[in-house]
Amino acid sequence: MTTENSPATEDDLPEQLRIRREKRANLLERGIEPYPVAVPRTKSLKDVREKYTSLETDIATGDIESLTGRIIFKRDTGKLCFATLREGDGTELQAMFSLDKVGEESLDAWKSDIDLGDLVSVTGEIITSKRGELSILANSWALASKSLRPLPNDHKPMSEETRVRMRYVDLIVRPEARSAARMRPTVMRSLRETFNNESFIEVETPMLQVMHGGAAARPFKTFSNAYDMDLYMRIAPELFLKRCVVGGIERVFEINRNFRNEGADSSHSPEFAMVESYMAYGDWRSIADVTRSLIQSAAMAVAGSHVVTHHNGREANLGGAWKEISLYDAISEGVGEEVTALTSIETLKKYATKLGMKVDPKWVTGKLAEEIFEHVAQDKLVEPTFVMGYPVDTSPLVRAHRDIPGVVEKWDLYVDGFELATGYSELIDPVIQRDRLIEQAQLGAKGDLEAMQVDEDFLRAMEFGMPPMGGMGMGVDRLLMALTGLGIRETILFPLVKPEVE
């Protein structure tokens, strides 16, 4: 596939483009609109399939319908032509065009004017063919939209880059793309139903913010002409959702778009969907239960079971109670020495060097510990696993662990080797929170582009009294990854891609 002005990838592609444009011009010369405002349609192909499920071979129902679809197969013979119509959900139906039913002029026009990829309307009787194929036997037909470009050849599938760039074609030709696109709203509906059953209230918070916060991430920066000020695209909704809890919305959630000006790979996208929720009078364990319920309910919604089947046929069991491991125990096992939150950064650097890791001099002690964990343990976490107890210096919004020094009550949930969600016992002391944010601002001043800023309005909200609570954030695109085994560029319908080079 090429852009209109780019070099062809196949020798015959320019000729196909030319022929189809000539057909469009010929239709107009004959007074036929290749892009009409409307065409007859009385039922969907799915409706017809569901209504006529058990017809015997060679049956004429007497029912006249007008059906629409895209031509994905076409066989033109003498007095009888065949085509396969496909509609958006992938449902297909055979259409038959006989000389005695449509007449010679109409049949000749069908043969000459219609190409694979065209959208058509066919009016006729619902029958079964002599081979038992449910079909529509045309009395008439009309062009609904002329396709000026050929569909990809089955013998030469599109590359992943082409699929992502031209998702509209991917949806036409590949069942897996259609399935992934239709799974997403099912998952969204399930998330909302689970939250509703637990008395959570859905809210919307700003995407444009005067300062970024709620996560350690580099933001996108923009400028408002109306306010004559710099603004940031949201990296997380956390600080606004916590304001809601202060105001008395004790169980709150948001399904939102976030933007992080960072790297892109199989599990990261600069623009992504996330669900965040906060539960007053909960903690990291109660919000872990909510998270597990959300994921398992989503699995039931799309698969009818807690065991989901990935695109490659692998089965993944998301059911039951999930394993828990300690972050620092996992690090200790990985390096062969006992490591705790009190282990010095110099010692951690020695371990990292032995592991062949590159150490960024800007990393604080906790960040280095997390990087070592990801190096030694992340890929092994295939079954759902809560990694418990993270370093305090990388978790400025989290309550200190009630028993273990240097650790906060934070977990990360790993599935299939990637982080799916994170949960906290939230920090609610405004004095400690101010100290933590000041530390973050100092890191920012030293060049840490992911450091948070001191949000005075958020601190003021906390000073009115924030109840104890548990909070969590989960990537919706990553939840689709866990349910399907696909990469993030396949679970996002239109991921960001660089412009094509002409």
VENVEN-V787598 format. One line per field, one symbol per residue. ss: DSSP state (@ for helix, = for strand, . for the rest). A space follows every 10 residues. Layout:
ss = ???
This chain:
ss = .......... ..@@@@@@@@ @@@@@@@@@. .......... ....@@@@@@ @........= ========== ======...= ======.... .=======@@ @@.@@@@@@@ @@@.....== ========.. ...======= =====..... .........@ @@@@@.@@@@ @@@.@@@@@@ @@@@@@@@@@ @@@@@@@... ==.....==. .......... ====....== ===....@@@ @@@@@@.... =========. ....=..=.. ========== ...@@@@@@@ @@@@@@@@@@ @@@...===. ....===... ..====@@@@ @@@@@..... ....@@@@@@ @@@@...... ....@@@@@@ @@@@@@.@@@ ....====== =@@@...=.= ......==== =====..=== ======...@ @@@@@@@@@@ @@@@@..... .....@@@@@ @@@.....== =====@@@@@ @@@@...@@@ @......... ..
